[in-house]
Amino acid sequence: MTANPKTGKKLRVTLLKSPYGTGKSHMATVRGLGLRRRHHTVELEDTSAVRGMINKVAYMVKCEEI
């Protein structure tokens, strides 16, 4: 699902669980989302790339549409 530039949908993503011990690719995905530490929240554009990254580490993050 790609975001429509006219609607400007955003996602609020919060890191709930530490990525340490999960493997290099999951740690890199969390860093790619811009999350730095537990309970850190970022707002991201709703694109298919971001949705894919969130799906990969869904067990570590909380996502809500804004």
PDBQT receptor file of N, H, CA, C and O in Angstrom, charges set to zero:
ATOM      1  N   MET A   1       0.844  -1.172   0.000  1.00  0.00    +0.000 N 
ATOM      2  CA  MET A   1       0.000   0.000   0.000  1.00  0.00    +0.000 C 
ATOM      3  C   MET A   1       0.889   1.234   0.000  1.00  0.00    +0.000 C 
ATOM      4  O   MET A   1       1.693   1.405   0.916  1.00  0.00    +0.000 OA
ATOM      5  N   THR A   2       0.770   2.074  -0.971  1.00  0.00    +0.000 N 
ATOM      6  H   THR A   2       0.116   1.935  -1.715  1.00  0.00    +0.000 HD
ATOM      7  CA  THR A   2       1.581   3.284  -1.019  1.00  0.00    +0.000 C 
ATOM      8  C   THR A   2       0.760   4.470  -0.542  1.00  0.00    +0.000 C 
ATOM      9  O   THR A   2      -0.460   4.517  -0.701  1.00  0.00    +0.000 OA
ATOM     10  N   ALA A   3       1.456   5.410   0.038  1.00  0.00    +0.000 N 
ATOM     11  H   ALA A   3       2.447   5.372   0.167  1.00  0.00    +0.000 HD
ATOM     12  CA  ALA A   3       0.778   6.594   0.576  1.00  0.00    +0.000 C 
ATOM     13  C   ALA A   3       0.443   7.557  -0.558  1.00  0.00    +0.000 C 
ATOM     14  O   ALA A   3       1.217   7.728  -1.499  1.00  0.00    +0.000 OA
ATOM     15  N   ASN A   4      -0.678   8.156  -0.451  1.00  0.00    +0.000 N 
ATOM     16  H   ASN A   4      -1.307   8.017   0.314  1.00  0.00    +0.000 HD
ATOM     17  CA  ASN A   4      -1.080   9.186  -1.392  1.00  0.00    +0.000 C 
ATOM     18  C   ASN A   4      -0.473  10.499  -0.918  1.00  0.00    +0.000 C 
ATOM     19  O   ASN A   4      -0.731  10.908   0.214  1.00  0.00    +0.000 OA
ATOM     20  N   PRO A   5       0.333  11.181  -1.751  1.00  0.00    +0.000 N 
ATOM     21  CA  PRO A   5       0.970  12.419  -1.300  1.00  0.00    +0.000 C 
ATOM     22  C   PRO A   5      -0.030  13.511  -0.901  1.00  0.00    +0.000 C 
ATOM     23  O   PRO A   5       0.299  14.406  -0.122  1.00  0.00    +0.000 OA
ATOM     24  N   LYS A   6      -1.245  13.431  -1.438  1.00  0.00    +0.000 N 
ATOM     25  H   LYS A   6      -1.513  12.704  -2.071  1.00  0.00    +0.000 HD
ATOM     26  CA  LYS A   6      -2.240  14.453  -1.113  1.00  0.00    +0.000 C 
ATOM     27  C   LYS A   6      -2.800  14.262   0.296  1.00  0.00    +0.000 C 
ATOM     28  O   LYS A   6      -3.117  15.237   0.978  1.00  0.00    +0.000 OA
ATOM     29  N   THR A   7      -2.922  13.004   0.731  1.00  0.00    +0.000 N 
ATOM     30  H   THR A   7      -2.664  12.212   0.177  1.00  0.00    +0.000 HD
ATOM     31  CA  THR A   7      -3.461  12.767   2.072  1.00  0.00    +0.000 C 
ATOM     32  C   THR A   7      -2.389  12.943   3.136  1.00  0.00    +0.000 C 
ATOM     33  O   THR A   7      -2.690  13.377   4.248  1.00  0.00    +0.000 OA
ATOM     34  N   GLY A   8      -1.134  12.611   2.812  1.00  0.00    +0.000 N 
ATOM     35  H   GLY A   8      -0.890  12.258   1.908  1.00  0.00    +0.000 HD
ATOM     36  CA  GLY A   8      -0.044  12.801   3.757  1.00  0.00    +0.000 C 
ATOM     37  C   GLY A   8      -0.176  11.943   4.994  1.00  0.00    +0.000 C 
ATOM     38  O   GLY A   8       0.082  12.416   6.101  1.00  0.00    +0.000 OA
ATOM     39  N   LYS A   9      -0.574  10.683   4.832  1.00  0.00    +0.000 N 
ATOM     40  H   LYS A   9      -0.784  10.299   3.932  1.00  0.00    +0.000 HD
ATOM     41  CA  LYS A   9      -0.715   9.811   5.990  1.00  0.00    +0.000 C 
ATOM     42  C   LYS A   9       0.640   9.580   6.649  1.00  0.00    +0.000 C 
ATOM     43  O   LYS A   9       1.677   9.507   5.989  1.00  0.00    +0.000 OA
ATOM     44  N   LYS A  10       0.594   9.471   7.959  1.00  0.00    +0.000 N 
ATOM     45  H   LYS A  10      -0.248   9.531   8.495  1.00  0.00    +0.000 HD
ATOM     46  CA  LYS A  10       1.814   9.217   8.718  1.00  0.00    +0.000 C 
ATOM     47  C   LYS A  10       1.568   8.086   9.686  1.00  0.00    +0.000 C 
ATOM     48  O   LYS A  10       0.430   7.782  10.042  1.00  0.00    +0.000 OA
ATOM     49  N   LEU A  11       2.662   7.465  10.107  1.00  0.00    +0.000 N 
ATOM     50  H   LEU A  11       3.587   7.712   9.817  1.00  0.00    +0.000 HD
ATOM     51  CA  LEU A  11       2.620   6.398  11.092  1.00  0.00    +0.000 C 
ATOM     52  C   LEU A  11       3.464   6.806  12.287  1.00  0.00    +0.000 C 
ATOM     53  O   LEU A  11       4.536   7.390  12.126  1.00  0.00    +0.000 OA
ATOM     54  N   ARG A  12       2.989   6.503  13.473  1.00  0.00    +0.000 N 
ATOM     55  H   ARG A  12       2.118   6.028  13.604  1.00  0.00    +0.000 HD
ATOM     56  CA  ARG A  12       3.764   6.726  14.692  1.00  0.00    +0.000 C 
ATOM     57  C   ARG A  12       4.270   5.358  15.150  1.00  0.00    +0.000 C 
ATOM     58  O   ARG A  12       3.477   4.475  15.477  1.00  0.00    +0.000 OA
ATOM     59  N   VAL A  13       5.593   5.189  15.172  1.00  0.00    +0.000 N 
ATOM     60  H   VAL A  13       6.237   5.906  14.907  1.00  0.00    +0.000 HD
ATOM     61  CA  VAL A  13       6.213   3.906  15.493  1.00  0.00    +0.000 C 
ATOM     62  C   VAL A  13       7.001   4.060  16.785  1.00  0.00    +0.000 C 
ATOM     63  O   VAL A  13       7.797   4.989  16.927  1.00  0.00    +0.000 OA
ATOM     64  N   THR A  14       6.775   3.142  17.734  1.00  0.00    +0.000 N 
ATOM     65  H   THR A  14       6.129   2.388  17.618  1.00  0.00    +0.000 HD
ATOM     66  CA  THR A  14       7.453   3.158  19.030  1.00  0.00    +0.000 C 
ATOM     67  C   THR A  14       8.159   1.826  19.228  1.00  0.00    +0.000 C 
ATOM     68  O   THR A  14       7.581   0.765  18.995  1.00  0.00    +0.000 OA
ATOM     69  N   LEU A  15       9.416   1.891  19.660  1.00  0.00    +0.000 N 
ATOM     70  H   LEU A  15       9.886   2.753  19.849  1.00  0.00    +0.000 HD
ATOM     71  CA  LEU A  15      10.183   0.683  19.940  1.00  0.00    +0.000 C 
ATOM     72  C   LEU A  15       9.867   0.224  21.354  1.00  0.00    +0.000 C 
ATOM     73  O   LEU A  15      10.105   0.959  22.312  1.00  0.00    +0.000 OA
ATOM     74  N   LEU A  16       9.328  -0.992  21.495  1.00  0.00    +0.000 N 
ATOM     75  H   LEU A  16       9.134  -1.590  20.717  1.00  0.00    +0.000 HD
ATOM     76  CA  LEU A  16       8.927  -1.516  22.793  1.00  0.00    +0.000 C 
ATOM     77  C   LEU A  16       9.943  -2.479  23.383  1.00  0.00    +0.000 C 
ATOM     78  O   LEU A  16      10.045  -2.611  24.603  1.00  0.00    +0.000 OA
ATOM     79  N   LYS A  17      10.690  -3.146  22.525  1.00  0.00    +0.000 N 
ATOM     80  H   LYS A  17      10.607  -3.038  21.535  1.00  0.00    +0.000 HD
ATOM     81  CA  LYS A  17      11.605  -4.186  22.978  1.00  0.00    +0.000 C 
ATOM     82  C   LYS A  17      12.990  -3.895  22.418  1.00  0.00    +0.000 C 
ATOM     83  O   LYS A  17      13.109  -3.402  21.296  1.00  0.00    +0.000 OA
ATOM     84  N   SER A  18      14.025  -4.188  23.170  1.00  0.00    +0.000 N 
ATOM     85  H   SER A  18      13.929  -4.588  24.082  1.00  0.00    +0.000 HD
ATOM     86  CA  SER A  18      15.388  -3.951  22.724  1.00  0.00    +0.000 C 
ATOM     87  C   SER A  18      15.739  -4.864  21.552  1.00  0.00    +0.000 C 
ATOM     88  O   SER A  18      15.401  -6.047  21.572  1.00  0.00    +0.000 OA
ATOM     89  N   PRO A  19      16.414  -4.330  20.531  1.00  0.00    +0.000 N 
ATOM     90  CA  PRO A  19      16.772  -5.153  19.380  1.00  0.00    +0.000 C 
ATOM     91  C   PRO A  19      18.013  -6.014  19.609  1.00  0.00    +0.000 C 
ATOM     92  O   PRO A  19      18.336  -6.847  18.762  1.00  0.00    +0.000 OA
ATOM     93  N   TYR A  20      18.711  -5.840  20.718  1.00  0.00    +0.000 N 
ATOM     94  H   TYR A  20      18.448  -5.163  21.406  1.00  0.00    +0.000 HD
ATOM     95  CA  TYR A  20      19.918  -6.618  20.974  1.00  0.00    +0.000 C 
ATOM     96  C   TYR A  20      19.582  -8.096  21.113  1.00  0.00    +0.000 C 
ATOM     97  O   TYR A  20      18.628  -8.470  21.796  1.00  0.00    +0.000 OA
ATOM     98  N   GLY A  21      20.371  -8.917  20.462  1.00  0.00    +0.000 N 
ATOM     99  H   GLY A  21      21.145  -8.613  19.907  1.00  0.00    +0.000 HD
ATOM    100  CA  GLY A  21      20.155 -10.348  20.496  1.00  0.00    +0.000 C 
ATOM    101  C   GLY A  21      19.194 -10.848  19.442  1.00  0.00    +0.000 C 
ATOM    102  O   GLY A  21      18.848 -12.029  19.448  1.00  0.00    +0.000 OA
ATOM    103  N   THR A  22      18.748  -9.990  18.533  1.00  0.00    +0.000 N 
ATOM    104  H   THR A  22      19.029  -9.030  18.528  1.00  0.00    +0.000 HD
ATOM    105  CA  THR A  22      17.772 -10.400  17.524  1.00  0.00    +0.000 C 
ATOM    106  C   THR A  22      18.402 -10.664  16.164  1.00  0.00    +0.000 C 
ATOM    107  O   THR A  22      17.726 -11.170  15.268  1.00  0.00    +0.000 OA
ATOM    108  N   GLY A  23      19.648 -10.344  15.990  1.00  0.00    +0.000 N 
ATOM    109  H   GLY A  23      20.197  -9.933  16.718  1.00  0.00    +0.000 HD
ATOM    110  CA  GLY A  23      20.310 -10.534  14.702  1.00  0.00    +0.000 C 
ATOM    111  C   GLY A  23      20.601  -9.204  14.039  1.00  0.00    +0.000 C 
ATOM    112  O   GLY A  23      19.937  -8.201  14.300  1.00  0.00    +0.000 OA
ATOM    113  N   LYS A  24      21.600  -9.213  13.182  1.00  0.00    +0.000 N 
ATOM    114  H   LYS A  24      22.140 -10.028  12.971  1.00  0.00    +0.000 HD
ATOM    115  CA  LYS A  24      22.060  -7.970  12.565  1.00  0.00    +0.000 C 
ATOM    116  C   LYS A  24      21.015  -7.327  11.660  1.00  0.00    +0.000 C 
ATOM    117  O   LYS A  24      20.886  -6.103  11.637  1.00  0.00    +0.000 OA
ATOM    118  N   SER A  25      20.270  -8.138  10.918  1.00  0.00    +0.000 N 
ATOM    119  H   SER A  25      20.374  -9.132  10.937  1.00  0.00    +0.000 HD
ATOM    120  CA  SER A  25      19.318  -7.543   9.974  1.00  0.00    +0.000 C 
ATOM    121  C   SER A  25      18.165  -6.866  10.712  1.00  0.00    +0.000 C 
ATOM    122  O   SER A  25      17.682  -5.826  10.263  1.00  0.00    +0.000 OA
ATOM    123  N   HIS A  26      17.713  -7.428  11.832  1.00  0.00    +0.000 N 
ATOM    124  H   HIS A  26      18.105  -8.272  12.197  1.00  0.00    +0.000 HD
ATOM    125  CA  HIS A  26      16.631  -6.802  12.590  1.00  0.00    +0.000 C 
ATOM    126  C   HIS A  26      17.138  -5.546  13.289  1.00  0.00    +0.000 C 
ATOM    127  O   HIS A  26      16.414  -4.554  13.376  1.00  0.00    +0.000 OA
ATOM    128  N   MET A  27      18.365  -5.576  13.786  1.00  0.00    +0.000 N 
ATOM    129  H   MET A  27      18.953  -6.382  13.715  1.00  0.00    +0.000 HD
ATOM    130  CA  MET A  27      18.937  -4.379  14.405  1.00  0.00    +0.000 C 
ATOM    131  C   MET A  27      19.073  -3.265  13.367  1.00  0.00    +0.000 C 
ATOM    132  O   MET A  27      18.803  -2.102  13.668  1.00  0.00    +0.000 OA
ATOM    133  N   ALA A  28      19.489  -3.613  12.154  1.00  0.00    +0.000 N 
ATOM    134  H   ALA A  28      19.708  -4.558  11.910  1.00  0.00    +0.000 HD
ATOM    135  CA  ALA A  28      19.630  -2.630  11.083  1.00  0.00    +0.000 C 
ATOM    136  C   ALA A  28      18.274  -2.071  10.663  1.00  0.00    +0.000 C 
ATOM    137  O   ALA A  28      18.164  -0.890  10.334  1.00  0.00    +0.000 OA
ATOM    138  N   THR A  29      17.251  -2.906  10.674  1.00  0.00    +0.000 N 
ATOM    139  H   THR A  29      17.341  -3.866  10.941  1.00  0.00    +0.000 HD
ATOM    140  CA  THR A  29      15.907  -2.452  10.316  1.00  0.00    +0.000 C 
ATOM    141  C   THR A  29      15.385  -1.450  11.335  1.00  0.00    +0.000 C 
ATOM    142  O   THR A  29      14.797  -0.433  10.967  1.00  0.00    +0.000 OA
ATOM    143  N   VAL A  30      15.601  -1.739  12.618  1.00  0.00    +0.000 N 
ATOM    144  H   VAL A  30      16.078  -2.565  12.917  1.00  0.00    +0.000 HD
ATOM    145  CA  VAL A  30      15.175  -0.812  13.673  1.00  0.00    +0.000 C 
ATOM    146  C   VAL A  30      15.905   0.515  13.520  1.00  0.00    +0.000 C 
ATOM    147  O   VAL A  30      15.296   1.576  13.653  1.00  0.00    +0.000 OA
ATOM    148  N   ARG A  31      17.211   0.465  13.240  1.00  0.00    +0.000 N 
ATOM    149  H   ARG A  31      17.706  -0.397  13.132  1.00  0.00    +0.000 HD
ATOM    150  CA  ARG A  31      17.993   1.686  13.044  1.00  0.00    +0.000 C 
ATOM    151  C   ARG A  31      17.516   2.423  11.793  1.00  0.00    +0.000 C 
ATOM    152  O   ARG A  31      17.476   3.653  11.776  1.00  0.00    +0.000 OA
ATOM    153  N   GLY A  32      17.156   1.681  10.752  1.00  0.00    +0.000 N 
ATOM    154  H   GLY A  32      17.188   0.681  10.766  1.00  0.00    +0.000 HD
ATOM    155  CA  GLY A  32      16.656   2.288   9.515  1.00  0.00    +0.000 C 
ATOM    156  C   GLY A  32      15.336   3.008   9.706  1.00  0.00    +0.000 C 
ATOM    157  O   GLY A  32      15.045   3.974   9.001  1.00  0.00    +0.000 OA
ATOM    158  N   LEU A  33      14.535   2.545  10.655  1.00  0.00    +0.000 N 
ATOM    159  H   LEU A  33      14.771   1.760  11.228  1.00  0.00    +0.000 HD
ATOM    160  CA  LEU A  33      13.275   3.228  10.976  1.00  0.00    +0.000 C 
ATOM    161  C   LEU A  33      13.523   4.500  11.792  1.00  0.00    +0.000 C 
ATOM    162  O   LEU A  33      12.611   5.303  11.990  1.00  0.00    +0.000 OA
ATOM    163  N   GLY A  34      14.758   4.679  12.263  1.00  0.00    +0.000 N 
ATOM    164  H   GLY A  34      15.499   4.027  12.103  1.00  0.00    +0.000 HD
ATOM    165  CA  GLY A  34      15.087   5.875  13.032  1.00  0.00    +0.000 C 
ATOM    166  C   GLY A  34      14.902   5.704  14.523  1.00  0.00    +0.000 C 
ATOM    167  O   GLY A  34      14.936   6.683  15.269  1.00  0.00    +0.000 OA
ATOM    168  N   LEU A  35      14.707   4.473  14.969  1.00  0.00    +0.000 N 
ATOM    169  H   LEU A  35      14.679   3.678  14.363  1.00  0.00    +0.000 HD
ATOM    170  CA  LEU A  35      14.500   4.208  16.389  1.00  0.00    +0.000 C 
ATOM    171  C   LEU A  35      15.848   3.960  17.050  1.00  0.00    +0.000 C 
ATOM    172  O   LEU A  35      16.658   3.177  16.554  1.00  0.00    +0.000 OA
ATOM    173  N   ARG A  36      16.082   4.629  18.168  1.00  0.00    +0.000 N 
ATOM    174  H   ARG A  36      15.424   5.265  18.571  1.00  0.00    +0.000 HD
ATOM    175  CA  ARG A  36      17.396   4.571  18.799  1.00  0.00    +0.000 C 
ATOM    176  C   ARG A  36      17.413   3.797  20.108  1.00  0.00    +0.000 C 
ATOM    177  O   ARG A  36      18.405   3.134  20.410  1.00  0.00    +0.000 OA
ATOM    178  N   ARG A  37      16.359   3.861  20.881  1.00  0.00    +0.000 N 
ATOM    179  H   ARG A  37      15.553   4.399  20.636  1.00  0.00    +0.000 HD
ATOM    180  CA  ARG A  37      16.334   3.206  22.198  1.00  0.00    +0.000 C 
ATOM    181  C   ARG A  37      14.899   2.808  22.514  1.00  0.00    +0.000 C 
ATOM    182  O   ARG A  37      13.968   3.212  21.818  1.00  0.00    +0.000 OA
ATOM    183  N   ARG A  38      14.723   2.006  23.577  1.00  0.00    +0.000 N 
ATOM    184  H   ARG A  38      15.479   1.677  24.143  1.00  0.00    +0.000 HD
ATOM    185  CA  ARG A  38      13.386   1.571  23.963  1.00  0.00    +0.000 C 
ATOM    186  C   ARG A  38      12.511   2.774  24.275  1.00  0.00    +0.000 C 
ATOM    187  O   ARG A  38      12.982   3.764  24.836  1.00  0.00    +0.000 OA
ATOM    188  N   HIS A  39      11.262   2.691  23.919  1.00  0.00    +0.000 N 
ATOM    189  H   HIS A  39      10.879   1.887  23.463  1.00  0.00    +0.000 HD
ATOM    190  CA  HIS A  39      10.237   3.718  24.129  1.00  0.00    +0.000 C 
ATOM    191  C   HIS A  39      10.499   4.994  23.332  1.00  0.00    +0.000 C 
ATOM    192  O   HIS A  39       9.906   6.034  23.615  1.00  0.00    +0.000 OA
ATOM    193  N   HIS A  40      11.384   4.919  22.336  1.00  0.00    +0.000 N 
ATOM    194  H   HIS A  40      11.866   4.073  22.106  1.00  0.00    +0.000 HD
ATOM    195  CA  HIS A  40      11.610   6.045  21.438  1.00  0.00    +0.000 C 
ATOM    196  C   HIS A  40      10.537   5.998  20.354  1.00  0.00    +0.000 C 
ATOM    197  O   HIS A  40      10.249   4.929  19.815  1.00  0.00    +0.000 OA
ATOM    198  N   THR A  41       9.945   7.142  20.033  1.00  0.00    +0.000 N 
ATOM    199  H   THR A  41      10.178   8.010  20.472  1.00  0.00    +0.000 HD
ATOM    200  CA  THR A  41       8.859   7.220  19.059  1.00  0.00    +0.000 C 
ATOM    201  C   THR A  41       9.266   8.123  17.906  1.00  0.00    +0.000 C 
ATOM    202  O   THR A  41       9.841   9.192  18.110  1.00  0.00    +0.000 OA
ATOM    203  N   VAL A  42       8.960   7.679  16.691  1.00  0.00    +0.000 N 
ATOM    204  H   VAL A  42       8.493   6.810  16.525  1.00  0.00    +0.000 HD
ATOM    205  CA  VAL A  42       9.205   8.493  15.500  1.00  0.00    +0.000 C 
ATOM    206  C   VAL A  42       7.942   8.509  14.654  1.00  0.00    +0.000 C 
ATOM    207  O   VAL A  42       7.123   7.593  14.726  1.00  0.00    +0.000 OA
ATOM    208  N   GLU A  43       7.791   9.561  13.848  1.00  0.00    +0.000 N 
ATOM    209  H   GLU A  43       8.456  10.305  13.789  1.00  0.00    +0.000 HD
ATOM    210  CA  GLU A  43       6.681   9.658  12.905  1.00  0.00    +0.000 C 
ATOM    211  C   GLU A  43       7.252   9.520  11.504  1.00  0.00    +0.000 C 
ATOM    212  O   GLU A  43       8.167  10.247  11.118  1.00  0.00    +0.000 OA
ATOM    213  N   LEU A  44       6.701   8.577  10.746  1.00  0.00    +0.000 N 
ATOM    214  H   LEU A  44       5.958   7.986  11.059  1.00  0.00    +0.000 HD
ATOM    215  CA  LEU A  44       7.211   8.260   9.418  1.00  0.00    +0.000 C 
ATOM    216  C   LEU A  44       6.097   8.362   8.386  1.00  0.00    +0.000 C 
ATOM    217  O   LEU A  44       4.918   8.224   8.714  1.00  0.00    +0.000 OA
ATOM    218  N   GLU A  45       6.483   8.607   7.126  1.00  0.00    +0.000 N 
ATOM    219  H   GLU A  45       7.440   8.719   6.860  1.00  0.00    +0.000 HD
ATOM    220  CA  GLU A  45       5.523   8.602   6.022  1.00  0.00    +0.000 C 
ATOM    221  C   GLU A  45       4.992   7.185   5.842  1.00  0.00    +0.000 C 
ATOM    222  O   GLU A  45       5.724   6.215   6.037  1.00  0.00    +0.000 OA
ATOM    223  N   ASP A  46       3.742   7.068   5.477  1.00  0.00    +0.000 N 
ATOM    224  H   ASP A  46       3.147   7.856   5.319  1.00  0.00    +0.000 HD
ATOM    225  CA  ASP A  46       3.115   5.765   5.260  1.00  0.00    +0.000 C 
ATOM    226  C   ASP A  46       3.407   5.306   3.838  1.00  0.00    +0.000 C 
ATOM    227  O   ASP A  46       2.637   5.592   2.921  1.00  0.00    +0.000 OA
ATOM    228  N   THR A  47       4.518   4.594   3.650  1.00  0.00    +0.000 N 
ATOM    229  H   THR A  47       5.143   4.362   4.395  1.00  0.00    +0.000 HD
ATOM    230  CA  THR A  47       4.882   4.048   2.345  1.00  0.00    +0.000 C 
ATOM    231  C   THR A  47       5.000   2.537   2.447  1.00  0.00    +0.000 C 
ATOM    232  O   THR A  47       5.034   1.981   3.545  1.00  0.00    +0.000 OA
ATOM    233  N   SER A  48       5.061   1.886   1.315  1.00  0.00    +0.000 N 
ATOM    234  H   SER A  48       5.033   2.338   0.423  1.00  0.00    +0.000 HD
ATOM    235  CA  SER A  48       5.172   0.431   1.318  1.00  0.00    +0.000 C 
ATOM    236  C   SER A  48       6.516  -0.019   1.882  1.00  0.00    +0.000 C 
ATOM    237  O   SER A  48       6.589  -1.073   2.513  1.00  0.00    +0.000 OA
ATOM    238  N   ALA A  49       7.576   0.751   1.671  1.00  0.00    +0.000 N 
ATOM    239  H   ALA A  49       7.517   1.608   1.159  1.00  0.00    +0.000 HD
ATOM    240  CA  ALA A  49       8.893   0.399   2.209  1.00  0.00    +0.000 C 
ATOM    241  C   ALA A  49       8.882   0.441   3.739  1.00  0.00    +0.000 C 
ATOM    242  O   ALA A  49       9.406  -0.459   4.395  1.00  0.00    +0.000 OA
ATOM    243  N   VAL A  50       8.287   1.482   4.292  1.00  0.00    +0.000 N 
ATOM    244  H   VAL A  50       7.861   2.212   3.759  1.00  0.00    +0.000 HD
ATOM    245  CA  VAL A  50       8.207   1.608   5.743  1.00  0.00    +0.000 C 
ATOM    246  C   VAL A  50       7.313   0.520   6.319  1.00  0.00    +0.000 C 
ATOM    247  O   VAL A  50       7.624  -0.047   7.366  1.00  0.00    +0.000 OA
ATOM    248  N   ARG A  51       6.204   0.222   5.645  1.00  0.00    +0.000 N 
ATOM    249  H   ARG A  51       5.951   0.683   4.794  1.00  0.00    +0.000 HD
ATOM    250  CA  ARG A  51       5.315  -0.857   6.111  1.00  0.00    +0.000 C 
ATOM    251  C   ARG A  51       6.041  -2.196   6.137  1.00  0.00    +0.000 C 
ATOM    252  O   ARG A  51       5.849  -2.988   7.060  1.00  0.00    +0.000 OA
ATOM    253  N   GLY A  52       6.874  -2.455   5.133  1.00  0.00    +0.000 N 
ATOM    254  H   GLY A  52       7.031  -1.812   4.383  1.00  0.00    +0.000 HD
ATOM    255  CA  GLY A  52       7.640  -3.688   5.091  1.00  0.00    +0.000 C 
ATOM    256  C   GLY A  52       8.637  -3.785   6.230  1.00  0.00    +0.000 C 
ATOM    257  O   GLY A  52       8.811  -4.853   6.817  1.00  0.00    +0.000 OA
ATOM    258  N   MET A  53       9.293  -2.672   6.546  1.00  0.00    +0.000 N 
ATOM    259  H   MET A  53       9.152  -1.805   6.069  1.00  0.00    +0.000 HD
ATOM    260  CA  MET A  53      10.245  -2.656   7.655  1.00  0.00    +0.000 C 
ATOM    261  C   MET A  53       9.522  -2.889   8.976  1.00  0.00    +0.000 C 
ATOM    262  O   MET A  53      10.024  -3.606   9.842  1.00  0.00    +0.000 OA
ATOM    263  N   ILE A  54       8.349  -2.288   9.133  1.00  0.00    +0.000 N 
ATOM    264  H   ILE A  54       7.942  -1.705   8.430  1.00  0.00    +0.000 HD
ATOM    265  CA  ILE A  54       7.568  -2.473  10.354  1.00  0.00    +0.000 C 
ATOM    266  C   ILE A  54       7.123  -3.926  10.477  1.00  0.00    +0.000 C 
ATOM    267  O   ILE A  54       7.168  -4.493  11.570  1.00  0.00    +0.000 OA
ATOM    268  N   ASN A  55       6.693  -4.538   9.375  1.00  0.00    +0.000 N 
ATOM    269  H   ASN A  55       6.656  -4.078   8.488  1.00  0.00    +0.000 HD
ATOM    270  CA  ASN A  55       6.267  -5.936   9.407  1.00  0.00    +0.000 C 
ATOM    271  C   ASN A  55       7.411  -6.856   9.799  1.00  0.00    +0.000 C 
ATOM    272  O   ASN A  55       7.191  -7.863  10.472  1.00  0.00    +0.000 OA
ATOM    273  N   LYS A  56       8.632  -6.526   9.387  1.00  0.00    +0.000 N 
ATOM    274  H   LYS A  56       8.811  -5.708   8.841  1.00  0.00    +0.000 HD
ATOM    275  CA  LYS A  56       9.786  -7.371   9.702  1.00  0.00    +0.000 C 
ATOM    276  C   LYS A  56      10.073  -7.408  11.195  1.00  0.00    +0.000 C 
ATOM    277  O   LYS A  56      10.453  -8.449  11.729  1.00  0.00    +0.000 OA
ATOM    278  N   VAL A  57       9.894  -6.278  11.871  1.00  0.00    +0.000 N 
ATOM    279  H   VAL A  57       9.585  -5.432  11.437  1.00  0.00    +0.000 HD
ATOM    280  CA  VAL A  57      10.198  -6.200  13.305  1.00  0.00    +0.000 C 
ATOM    281  C   VAL A  57       8.932  -5.929  14.116  1.00  0.00    +0.000 C 
ATOM    282  O   VAL A  57       8.985  -5.252  15.143  1.00  0.00    +0.000 OA
ATOM    283  N   ALA A  58       7.802  -6.451  13.661  1.00  0.00    +0.000 N 
ATOM    284  H   ALA A  58       7.759  -7.001  12.827  1.00  0.00    +0.000 HD
ATOM    285  CA  ALA A  58       6.508  -6.180  14.291  1.00  0.00    +0.000 C 
ATOM    286  C   ALA A  58       6.453  -6.629  15.740  1.00  0.00    +0.000 C 
ATOM    287  O   ALA A  58       5.697  -6.060  16.527  1.00  0.00    +0.000 OA
ATOM    288  N   TYR A  59       7.229  -7.630  16.111  1.00  0.00    +0.000 N 
ATOM    289  H   TYR A  59       7.843  -8.092  15.472  1.00  0.00    +0.000 HD
ATOM    290  CA  TYR A  59       7.218  -8.119  17.490  1.00  0.00    +0.000 C 
ATOM    291  C   TYR A  59       7.943  -7.177  18.448  1.00  0.00    +0.000 C 
ATOM    292  O   TYR A  59       7.873  -7.358  19.664  1.00  0.00    +0.000 OA
ATOM    293  N   MET A  60       8.641  -6.171  17.909  1.00  0.00    +0.000 N 
ATOM    294  H   MET A  60       8.698  -6.024  16.921  1.00  0.00    +0.000 HD
ATOM    295  CA  MET A  60       9.393  -5.230  18.733  1.00  0.00    +0.000 C 
ATOM    296  C   MET A  60       8.787  -3.837  18.787  1.00  0.00    +0.000 C 
ATOM    297  O   MET A  60       9.135  -3.050  19.667  1.00  0.00    +0.000 OA
ATOM    298  N   VAL A  61       7.884  -3.517  17.862  1.00  0.00    +0.000 N 
ATOM    299  H   VAL A  61       7.601  -4.157  17.147  1.00  0.00    +0.000 HD
ATOM    300  CA  VAL A  61       7.403  -2.151  17.735  1.00  0.00    +0.000 C 
ATOM    301  C   VAL A  61       5.890  -2.082  17.862  1.00  0.00    +0.000 C 
ATOM    302  O   VAL A  61       5.180  -3.070  17.674  1.00  0.00    +0.000 OA
ATOM    303  N   LYS A  62       5.417  -0.878  18.187  1.00  0.00    +0.000 N 
ATOM    304  H   LYS A  62       5.993  -0.075  18.339  1.00  0.00    +0.000 HD
ATOM    305  CA  LYS A  62       3.986  -0.577  18.179  1.00  0.00    +0.000 C 
ATOM    306  C   LYS A  62       3.776   0.484  17.113  1.00  0.00    +0.000 C 
ATOM    307  O   LYS A  62       4.515   1.466  17.051  1.00  0.00    +0.000 OA
ATOM    308  N   CYS A  63       2.766   0.286  16.272  1.00  0.00    +0.000 N 
ATOM    309  H   CYS A  63       2.165  -0.512  16.322  1.00  0.00    +0.000 HD
ATOM    310  CA  CYS A  63       2.531   1.201  15.161  1.00  0.00    +0.000 C 
ATOM    311  C   CYS A  63       1.092   1.689  15.215  1.00  0.00    +0.000 C 
ATOM    312  O   CYS A  63       0.166   0.907  15.431  1.00  0.00    +0.000 OA
ATOM    313  N   GLU A  64       0.914   3.001  15.016  1.00  0.00    +0.000 N 
ATOM    314  H   GLU A  64       1.667   3.636  14.841  1.00  0.00    +0.000 HD
ATOM    315  CA  GLU A  64      -0.439   3.566  14.963  1.00  0.00    +0.000 C 
ATOM    316  C   GLU A  64      -0.485   4.621  13.868  1.00  0.00    +0.000 C 
ATOM    317  O   GLU A  64       0.488   5.344  13.651  1.00  0.00    +0.000 OA
ATOM    318  N   GLU A  65      -1.613   4.706  13.182  1.00  0.00    +0.000 N 
ATOM    319  H   GLU A  65      -2.403   4.119  13.358  1.00  0.00    +0.000 HD
ATOM    320  CA  GLU A  65      -1.804   5.709  12.130  1.00  0.00    +0.000 C 
ATOM    321  C   GLU A  65      -2.210   7.028  12.762  1.00  0.00    +0.000 C 
ATOM    322  O   GLU A  65      -2.980   7.066  13.722  1.00  0.00    +0.000 OA
ATOM    323  N   ILE A  66      -1.672   8.119  12.199  1.00  0.00    +0.000 N 
ATOM    324  H   ILE A  66      -1.046   8.088  11.420  1.00  0.00    +0.000 HD
ATOM    325  CA  ILE A  66      -2.056   9.454  12.681  1.00  0.00    +0.000 C 
ATOM    326  C   ILE A  66      -2.458  10.318  11.514  1.00  0.00    +0.000 C 
ATOM    327  O   ILE A  66      -2.817  11.480  11.702  1.00  0.00    +0.000 OA
TER     328      ILE A  66
